[in-house]
C-alpha cells in the first residue's frame, strides 16, 4: 500500500513595530507564488476563522492569529519584539495581548518573499521557514507546533487543519490527563487494557497516537451505519488512515457494537482469536474511537 505523507502547515507573523525590519530583509529575496488556502482550521474541535496561504504545497498562517487562537488555553503564548536581539520573542504560558492586527489579512496577495527575522522561544533561537506577505511574516505551523508543543491533525477528507492544545507536538496522547467526555475516558481505558495485556506477554506498550484516535473516531461513527471492516463508501477500513495522512507499513482494526463498557468491549475482543491476534501483533501505535448512538456504544480500535 502507498505510504502517505502528513501535510505540513504553518503560521504567520505581523507586529506593527517590526514593519521596517522585515521589509529590508524581504527585498533581498526573490518572490514566490502563493495562493489562498482552502483549508478550514479548528481549535480543540471548534471552527476558527483565520486566513492562510499555500506556499510550496504547505499552509502558512500569521503568528498573531495563532497566538490569538491559543490564548486562554494551556498552550497560550505571548508575542513581543526583543529590541536587544532585534528579534521576535515568544514566551510559553504567557497571555497574549491583542494588537488589533489579528484575523485581518487581505486574501488578494499572490506573491511572498522569504523573511529572516530571528525568532526566540523562551530565550532560545529557533529555525523557522518564514515568508513576508502583505506586511506580515508567515511561518510553518508544523515548526511552530514543535516549538510551542501543541498538536496538529490534518484530515484529508474534509481538508481541515485541527489544532489541539491538549496534545503534544509529537501527536501522542497523554493517557494520564483527564478526559473531557465519557467517550474519551472509554477510549483511554481501552488502550490501558490493551497495554496491560501486552505487558503480560512481554510486549512493548502501544503508543496512543492522536491522529489514529481521530481516524478511529471516524470509523466508530461509520460503524453506526455499517458494522463492517468495509466503509460505507465501499473502501477498506485502512483508507481512513490515508485520509489523515498517517504513514504505516501494516495495520489492523478491531470493531464492536453494543458493549456497555470498555472492559466488556475488551473482553469481547480478547476472547475472539482474530481480534486477540491484533493485540499481540507487531504494531507500535494505536487509536480508539467510541460513539454512543441510539443508546448503544460502537467501538473501534486501529493498530499500525
TAURNOR-V713523 format. One record per residue. RES is the residue in three letters. PSI is psi in whole degrees, -180 to 180 (none if undefined). OMEGA is omega in whole degrees, -180 to 180 (999 if undefined). NEAR is the number of other ideal C-beta (glycine too) atoms within 10 Angstrom. Layout:
BEGIN
res=[RES,RES]
psi=[PSI,PSI]
omega=[OMEGA,OMEGA]
near=[NEAR,NEAR]
END
This chain:
BEGIN
res=[UNK,UNK,UNK,UNK,UNK,UNK,UNK,UNK,UNK,UNK,UNK,UNK,UNK,UNK,UNK,UNK,UNK,UNK,UNK,UNK,UNK,UNK,UNK,UNK,UNK,UNK,UNK,UNK,UNK,UNK,UNK,UNK,UNK,UNK,UNK,UNK,UNK,UNK,UNK,UNK,UNK,UNK,UNK,UNK,UNK,UNK,UNK,UNK,UNK,UNK,UNK,UNK,UNK,UNK,UNK,UNK,UNK,UNK,UNK,UNK,UNK,UNK,UNK,UNK,UNK,UNK,UNK,UNK,UNK,UNK,UNK,UNK,UNK,UNK,UNK,UNK,UNK,UNK,UNK,UNK,UNK,UNK,UNK,UNK,UNK,UNK,UNK,UNK,UNK,UNK,UNK,UNK,UNK,UNK,UNK,UNK,UNK,UNK,UNK,UNK,UNK,UNK,UNK,UNK,UNK,UNK,UNK,UNK,UNK,UNK,UNK,UNK,UNK,UNK,UNK,UNK,UNK,UNK,UNK,UNK,UNK,UNK,UNK,UNK,UNK,UNK,UNK,UNK,UNK,UNK,UNK,UNK,UNK,UNK,UNK,UNK,UNK,UNK,UNK,UNK,UNK,UNK,UNK,UNK,UNK,UNK,UNK,UNK,UNK,UNK,UNK,UNK,UNK,UNK,UNK,UNK,UNK,UNK,UNK,UNK,UNK,UNK,UNK,UNK,UNK,UNK,UNK,UNK,UNK,UNK,UNK,UNK,UNK,UNK,UNK,UNK,UNK,UNK,UNK,UNK,UNK,UNK,UNK,UNK,UNK,UNK,UNK,UNK,UNK,UNK,UNK,UNK,UNK,UNK,UNK,UNK,UNK,UNK,UNK,UNK,UNK,UNK,UNK,UNK,UNK,UNK,UNK,UNK,UNK,UNK,UNK,UNK,UNK,UNK,UNK,UNK,UNK,UNK,UNK,UNK,UNK,UNK,UNK,UNK,UNK,UNK,UNK,UNK,UNK,UNK,UNK,UNK,UNK,UNK,UNK,UNK,UNK,UNK,UNK,UNK,UNK,UNK,UNK,UNK,UNK,UNK,UNK,UNK,UNK,UNK,UNK,UNK,UNK,UNK,UNK,UNK,UNK,UNK,UNK,UNK,UNK,UNK,UNK,UNK,UNK,UNK,UNK,UNK,UNK,UNK,UNK,UNK,UNK,UNK,UNK,UNK,UNK,UNK,UNK,UNK,UNK,UNK,UNK,UNK,UNK,UNK,UNK,UNK,UNK,UNK,UNK,UNK,UNK,UNK,UNK,UNK,UNK,UNK,UNK,UNK,UNK,UNK,UNK,UNK]
psi=[152,143,139,143,137,127,144,139,172,170,159,166,133,127,124,-42,0,4,-45,-33,-49,-33,-43,-47,-43,-35,-15,-8,155,139,151,155,141,160,156,140,139,4,147,138,145,148,118,41,-10,131,137,144,115,146,149,158,151,122,119,48,16,151,135,139,154,136,-38,-34,-43,-47,-39,-44,-42,-11,140,17,177,-12,25,153,138,154,126,171,124,103,-35,-34,-8,53,167,136,126,141,124,148,27,137,147,130,121,143,-13,-2,6,143,41,3,146,138,12,-12,143,-1,152,155,152,144,146,24,125,147,128,137,116,40,-3,127,138,151,123,145,117,152,152,120,125,37,11,152,134,139,159,130,-42,-38,-40,-34,-41,-42,-36,-3,57,163,151,130,126,127,111,-38,-38,13,50,147,117,111,124,106,-23,0,157,161,-28,7,11,142,131,106,-11,-13,150,138,150,-29,168,-41,-42,-41,-41,-42,-40,-35,-37,-47,-41,-44,-41,-44,-31,-43,-42,-40,-39,-23,7,21,152,149,150,141,132,107,125,-39,-39,-35,-44,-41,-42,-33,-39,-43,-39,-40,-38,-31,-24,-18,-30,109,86,159,-6,135,160,-25,4,-7,160,158,-34,-9,-22,-30,-39,-38,-32,10,31,124,140,148,-28,158,164,164,137,133,150,163,135,-16,137,-10,163,-39,-41,-41,-46,-42,-36,-32,-43,-22,2,120,-47,-43,-40,-37,-34,-33,-34,4,171,61,160,-24,156,164,147,140,142,133,135,120,121,40,-2,148,139,130,140,134,131,142,137,none]
omega=[-176,173,-180,-180,176,178,-178,-176,-178,-173,-167,176,168,174,-174,-176,173,-166,-176,-176,179,-180,-180,180,-173,-177,-180,-175,177,-179,175,-179,176,173,-180,178,176,-177,176,-178,178,170,179,176,-179,-179,178,-179,176,-180,179,179,173,177,-179,176,178,177,176,-178,-172,180,178,175,179,180,178,-179,-176,-178,-180,170,180,-179,180,-175,176,179,-180,179,178,-174,-178,179,-174,-172,175,-179,176,-180,177,170,175,-179,179,179,-178,179,-174,-179,-179,174,-174,-172,173,-179,-171,-177,-179,180,176,175,-179,176,-172,177,179,178,179,174,-177,176,-179,-179,178,179,-180,170,-176,176,-179,-177,173,179,-179,174,-179,-179,-180,-180,-178,179,177,177,177,-178,-175,172,169,-175,176,175,176,179,-175,-172,178,177,-179,174,-173,178,-176,-177,-178,-179,174,-177,-180,172,178,179,176,-176,-180,178,-179,177,-179,-176,176,180,177,177,179,-178,180,179,176,179,179,-179,180,-179,175,179,180,-180,179,178,179,-179,178,178,174,178,178,-173,-174,180,179,174,180,179,179,178,175,180,178,177,179,180,178,178,-177,-178,-173,172,172,-178,179,179,178,-180,176,-175,-173,176,177,176,177,-180,-179,178,-176,177,179,173,177,-178,178,-179,167,179,-179,-177,171,-179,-171,-178,177,-179,-180,178,179,-178,179,179,-175,179,177,-174,-177,179,-179,-180,179,178,-175,-176,-178,179,-177,-175,-179,174,-176,174,178,177,173,-175,180,175,-179,177,174,-171,176,173,177,179,173,999]
near=[12,5,9,15,9,16,18,18,24,27,29,29,28,24,19,10,10,19,11,7,18,23,13,10,16,21,9,9,14,7,14,12,10,19,11,15,21,9,17,16,23,16,18,17,9,10,9,15,9,22,21,26,24,16,21,12,7,18,25,28,29,28,25,26,26,30,24,19,26,19,17,9,15,12,23,19,23,15,21,15,15,14,9,6,13,11,15,24,18,25,16,14,10,15,12,21,10,11,15,7,16,18,13,14,24,10,12,7,15,12,13,24,18,16,23,15,21,14,24,17,19,14,10,9,11,16,9,24,17,28,26,25,26,19,16,27,29,31,26,22,26,20,21,27,25,17,21,21,16,24,22,24,21,23,21,14,13,9,12,14,21,22,27,23,17,16,25,16,18,12,22,15,25,12,14,6,12,9,14,11,10,11,16,17,13,21,28,20,19,25,21,15,18,25,19,11,16,17,11,8,8,6,15,10,15,21,18,23,23,22,27,28,24,22,30,30,21,19,25,25,16,22,23,15,11,12,12,11,15,12,18,12,9,8,12,12,21,20,15,27,23,18,17,24,17,26,13,18,10,11,21,19,18,27,22,21,16,13,19,9,11,22,13,13,27,24,13,16,22,15,9,13,7,9,18,14,11,19,23,12,15,8,21,14,18,26,29,28,27,26,18,14,13,5,6,12,21,23,27,29,30,30,22,22]
END
